[in-house]
């Protein structure tokens, strides 16, 4: 019998690289589990359970409750039992979306239009292929890289309850000689380029949509929302379609990045719509996030 709470939690877990943790939380689930969100995994299960309850309550008042209203109500309820960080709220929003998708049983759900269980090319993600190694088990080189990653601005979002790295960073520990410069490149692309925050997130989400990278979408859609992108624009990016943009500079970035991901080159007209520095930074960004999308797919994150 379908269990939309478990299905929604599992779908969110796949996108966040927390499959094993959430599965354990589901096995230990109680009817009041959502009242005790003590870890990120149990927060996901709690959010899924609350999404079900809130949606059913709202259905008594309206035929089609808004996903935004469901998500906002779930966050309000969960704040009663723990202080929510920005990352917690992003995880809750994602979990609510996936739970509503599971409840609908169709691809026309309020929160998402593509299946999180499949990657570009139709490959089934299944279980993660890499064990998340706790820091005390790492060799000195890998531990040095682990410390560098977790001490930076991205680190607090990428560590599980046992201290293992999630997302793309776990694979980087396999070869610190390559993983370290790769994560350094990512930090430079993310925090030190001259691109505006909106232009950067727009470009990342174009790559994520083209690659059908559920993890990259889960990580960057909340940032884009905070920067003012609408759900309609995010849905278009998720589907690989060009969103409507009012800003001419952002429209130029969109045009260039879509050309890069679809044909790997720019014609003379496309090359001329931005400055040479922006073109260099965008080609680097596309290459970096395409590399991450490939690694996330291969390692089933």
N, C-alpha and C positions, 0 to 999 in steps of 0.2 A: 504494500500500500504506500502511495507517495507520502513523503514526509517533507514538506516544503521548508520547515525549519532546518532540518539536517541538510537538505539539498542546497539551500541558500548559504548556510555556513560553510559547506564544503566548497561551493563555487567561489566564495570570497577567499577561502583559504588557499585555493589553487592560484588565485591571482596575486596573493601576497607571499607565496612560498612558505605557508604555514600548515600544510596538509596534515603532517603527522601530529602536530600539537592540537589542532582542532579536532582531529579524529579522537584523540585521547579525551578531550573535553566533552565530546559528544557521548563517548562511552560512559563517562561519569555524570552525565546530565541528569538533573532532577527536575521535577515540575517547576520549581522556583529558581532554577539555575540563573535566570536572567537577573535575579536579585543579588547575585554574588559574583560580579565580574572581576576576579582577582588577578587575572593575567590577560594578555592580549588574546589568546586563544579562547578563554572563557568569555571575554568581551564580545568576540565574534558570535559565539553561541547565544549569548544573552541578547545581543542586538537582533539576531534572527528570530529568536522566540518572541521578543517584544514586537518586532515588525508584524508578525502574524497576529498577535493580540490586538495591537493598535489598528491594524487594517480592518480586522473584523468589527471592532468597535465603531470605526468611522463609517463602515458600510451601512450601519444602522441609520446614519444621517445623510449619506450621499452615495450614489451608485458607484462612482469612480473616485475614490480618495486620491488626492494628489500625492505622488511619491515624496515631494518636498515636505508636505505636511506630515506624512508618516515618519520621515527621517527626523524632522525637527522634534516631533513628539517623543520618539525613541531616545534621542539625545537628552531631552529634558528629564525623562524618567531615569536614565542611567546616571545622570549627574547627582541623583539622590544617594547613590551608593559609592561613587568615586569621583575624584576630580579628573575631568577629561582634558587631556592634552590636545594640541592641534592634530597630532597623528591619530589619537583615539577617535576624534570626530571624523577624520577621513575614513578610518576603518569602519566606523558605524554607518556612514553614508553608503559606502561600497556594499556592506553586508545587507543593508535594507534593500538596495537596488537588486542584488542577486536573489534575495528572498522573495521579493515581489515577482521577479522573473520565474522563479520556481513555482510560485502560487498560480501564475497565469497559465503555465504549461505551454506557452507559445513564445515565438521570437518577437512578438509585438508588445512586450511588457513595458511598463512605464519607465523603467530605468535603464534598459540596455537592449540592443538589437542584435548583437552577435554573441555566439556561444563562447564562454570563457574556457571551456574544456578543450578547445581545439586551437591549434596554431596555424600560421600561414602554411599553405600546402596541404592542409587536411590532416596533419599528424595529431595523434591523440597524446595529450600531455601526460596523462596517467600519473603515477607516483614520481616524486623527485628522484633523480638518479644519484645525487650526491648526498652523502651524510653531512649534516652540519656539525662540524667538529668543535667541541668546547675548547676555549682558549688554552686550558691547562694541558691539552693533548697535542698542541701544535709544536712543530719544531721551531728553533729560534728564528729562522728567516720568515716563516709563515706567521709566527707570533708578532714579529716586528711589524709586518704589514697589517695584521689584525689590529694592533694598537694604533697604527696610523689612521686606519679607516674609522675606527670607533671613536677616536678623539676628535674627528672632524665634524662638520655640521650635518653630514648625512648619517653618521654612525648611530645616533640615538634611535633612528627609525629602522635600523637594519639588524638588530640583535634580538634573538628569541629568548625565551625564559631561561634557557640553559647557557646563554652567552654565545651561542653559535650565530654566524652571520647568515642572513637571509638575502633574497634577491640575487643580483648579479655578483655580489662581492664574495660570496662563498667560493665560487669557482676560481676567483683570482688567487686564492690561497694555494691552489694546486701548483702554481708556478710563480712564486713571488718576483722572480726576475722579469717576467712579463706583466704580472698582475699589478705590481707597484706603478710602473709608468702608465699602465692603462687607467688605473684609478686617478692618477695625477692628471692625466688628460681630461678625464671626466670632471674633476674639480675645476680645472681651468675653463672648460666649456660652460660649466654650470654657473661659476661664480666670478670669472675674471674676463669674460669677453665684453665687447662694447655693445652687444645686442641688448635691447630693452628686455625686461622680464617677460612682457607679453609676447614679444617677437620670439624669444627663446622657447617659451612653452608652446607657442603655436607651432614652431618648427619641430619640436620634439614629438608633439602629438600627430603631426603629419607623418613622421617616420613610424611612430607606433601604429597608426592606422594602416599604413601601407604594409607593415610587417605583421599585422594582426597580433601585436605583442600585448597581451592582456596585462602583464605585470607593469610594463611601462605606462599603459593607460591608467591603471589603478594608482600608480605613484604620482602621475602628473596631472590627471584631470582635477583632483582637488585643488592643486596649486592654481590651475587655470581658472577655476571657479572663483577663487579668492581674488584673482586679477580682473574679474569682470566678464569672463566668457560665459555666454548663455548656454543652457542645456541644448538648445537647437544647434548652436555652433559646435558644441562638443559631440553631439550625435553625428553631425556631418563629418567631423574629423575621424570619429570612430569607424564610420562606414567608408572612409576613403574618399569622401566627396568634398568639394571646396565650400567652406562656410561663407556666408555673407559677412563682409567686413567693411566698416565705414572708414577706417584709417588707411590712407593710400600707402603708407610705409609698410603696414602689416600686410596689405594686399600684395605688395611687391615681394615681401618675404614668402608669403604663401605661394606665389607664382614660381619663385626660384626653387623652393624646396620641393614642390610637387614635380617640377621638371627633373630635379636631381634624383628623386626616388623612382620616377617612372622610366627615365631614359638614361640617367647617369651622365648627363651633359647639359650645357646651356647653349642655345643658339645666340646669335649676336644681339638680338632684341632682348632676350631674357638676361643676358650678361650685363646689359646696359642699365637695367632698372635699379640696380643697387651699386654702391661703391665697391671698390676692389677689396677693401678690408672686410666688409660685410660678407662678400662672396666667399672669401677665405674662411671666415669664421663659420659660415653656414655649411660649407662643404665639410669642414672638420666635424661639426655637430652631427651632420647626417651620417658620416662615417662612423663616429663613435657610437651613436645610438643604434645604428644598424648592426654593429658588432655585438652590442649588448643583447639585442633582440635575437640574434643568431645563437648566442651562448645560452640565453634563457630558454630558448626552444630546445636546443640539443640536450641540455641538462634537466629539462622538464620542470622548470621553475614556474 
